[in-house]
């Protein structure tokens, strides 16, 4: 997939090979990840940022944790990506990573390793509608 100048590479989903134990959950809660996020033009304008932002996420990289961190860093985006009350994705926004549509995935599913490591961005794309 080519988006602007960035070429997104296919990547494998995150697969946890060890059992989740209280110790590993405690250890993972202190991991600080730098996640790259590409925003659509209307959200860039609202947040006064360039096309890509880098967000610090504590613990496991999930769609929910990234969007929580994004909205915490840019409060003007609250309610523009997800509904205030239900936290559901807005109808005309889609989430992509590693050439895969994550829009209908669980918000608590781990993001691909390439996104969690910062090699690939999470892309928030504004859908186009009309006739």
C-alpha positions as CSV (number, residue, x, y, z in Angstrom):
1,X,0.0,0.0,0.0
2,X,1.4,3.4,-0.9
3,X,0.2,6.3,1.2
4,X,1.8,9.6,0.3
5,X,5.5,9.0,0.3
6,X,5.4,6.2,2.8
7,X,5.3,2.6,1.5
8,X,3.7,0.3,4.1
9,X,5.1,-3.2,4.2
10,X,3.2,-6.3,5.1
11,X,3.9,-7.6,8.6
12,X,2.9,-10.4,10.9
13,X,0.5,-9.9,13.8
14,X,1.8,-10.0,17.3
15,X,1.7,-13.5,18.8
16,X,2.5,-13.9,22.4
17,X,4.6,-17.0,22.8
18,X,4.7,-17.0,26.6
19,X,1.8,-17.4,28.9
20,X,0.5,-14.2,30.5
21,X,1.4,-14.4,34.1
22,X,1.0,-11.8,36.9
23,X,4.8,-11.2,36.7
24,X,4.8,-10.7,32.9
25,X,1.7,-8.4,33.1
26,X,3.5,-6.3,35.7
27,X,6.7,-6.2,33.6
28,X,4.7,-5.3,30.5
29,X,2.9,-2.4,32.2
30,X,6.3,-0.5,32.5
31,X,7.2,-0.9,28.8
32,X,7.2,2.4,27.0
33,X,6.5,2.1,23.2
34,X,6.9,4.9,20.6
35,X,4.1,4.4,18.1
36,X,4.0,6.3,14.8
37,X,0.5,7.5,13.8
38,X,-0.4,9.0,10.4
39,X,-3.5,11.2,10.6
40,X,-5.9,12.3,7.9
41,X,-5.8,16.0,6.7
42,X,-8.8,17.2,8.7
43,X,-7.4,15.8,12.0
44,X,-3.9,17.2,11.2
45,X,-5.5,20.6,10.8
46,X,-7.4,20.3,14.1
47,X,-4.4,19.1,16.1
48,X,-1.9,21.5,14.3
49,X,0.5,18.7,13.5
50,X,2.2,17.3,10.4
51,X,1.1,14.1,8.7
52,X,2.8,11.8,11.2
53,X,2.9,12.0,15.0
54,X,4.8,9.8,17.5
55,X,2.9,8.7,20.6
56,X,4.2,7.2,23.8
57,X,2.2,4.2,24.9
58,X,2.8,2.4,28.2
59,X,2.3,-1.4,28.2
60,X,1.0,-3.4,25.3
61,X,0.3,-1.6,22.0
62,X,-3.4,-2.0,21.2
63,X,-5.7,0.2,19.2
64,X,-7.3,1.3,22.4
65,X,-4.0,2.2,24.1
66,X,-2.8,4.1,21.1
67,X,-6.0,6.1,20.7
68,X,-6.1,6.8,24.5
69,X,-2.6,8.2,24.3
70,X,-3.3,10.2,21.1
71,X,-6.4,11.8,22.7
72,X,-4.5,12.5,25.9
73,X,-1.7,14.2,24.0
74,X,-4.0,16.1,21.6
75,X,-7.2,16.7,23.6
76,X,-8.8,18.5,20.6
77,X,-9.1,15.1,18.9
78,X,-11.4,13.6,21.6
79,X,-14.6,12.7,20.0
80,X,-13.3,13.0,16.4
81,X,-11.9,9.5,16.1
82,X,-14.1,7.7,18.6
83,X,-17.6,8.5,20.0
84,X,-17.3,10.2,23.4
85,X,-19.7,7.8,25.1
86,X,-19.4,4.4,23.4
87,X,-15.7,4.7,22.4
88,X,-16.7,3.2,19.0
89,X,-14.9,4.2,15.8
90,X,-16.5,7.1,13.9
91,X,-18.2,5.8,10.7
92,X,-16.0,7.5,8.2
93,X,-12.6,6.6,9.7
94,X,-10.6,3.5,9.2
95,X,-7.5,2.1,10.9
96,X,-4.8,0.4,8.9
97,X,-1.4,-1.2,9.8
98,X,0.9,-3.3,7.6
99,X,-1.5,-3.2,4.7
100,X,-4.3,-4.7,6.8
101,X,-7.6,-3.1,7.8
102,X,-7.9,-3.1,11.6
103,X,-11.2,-1.1,11.7
104,X,-13.3,-4.1,12.7
105,X,-10.7,-5.7,15.0
106,X,-11.2,-5.7,18.8
107,X,-9.7,-2.5,20.2
108,X,-7.8,-4.6,22.8
109,X,-6.2,-6.9,20.2
110,X,-2.4,-6.4,20.0
111,X,-1.1,-4.3,17.1
112,X,1.4,-5.9,14.8
113,X,5.0,-6.1,16.0
114,X,6.2,-3.7,13.2
115,X,3.8,-1.0,14.6
116,X,4.7,-1.7,18.2
117,X,8.4,-1.4,17.4
118,X,7.9,1.9,15.4
119,X,9.0,0.4,12.0
120,X,5.5,0.8,10.5
121,X,2.9,3.5,11.3
122,X,-0.7,3.1,12.4
123,X,-2.7,4.8,9.7
124,X,-6.0,6.6,10.5
125,X,-7.6,7.1,7.2
126,X,-10.7,9.3,6.4
127,X,-13.1,7.3,4.2
128,X,-14.5,9.0,1.1
129,X,-18.2,8.8,0.5
130,X,-20.4,10.2,-2.1
131,X,-21.6,9.5,-5.6
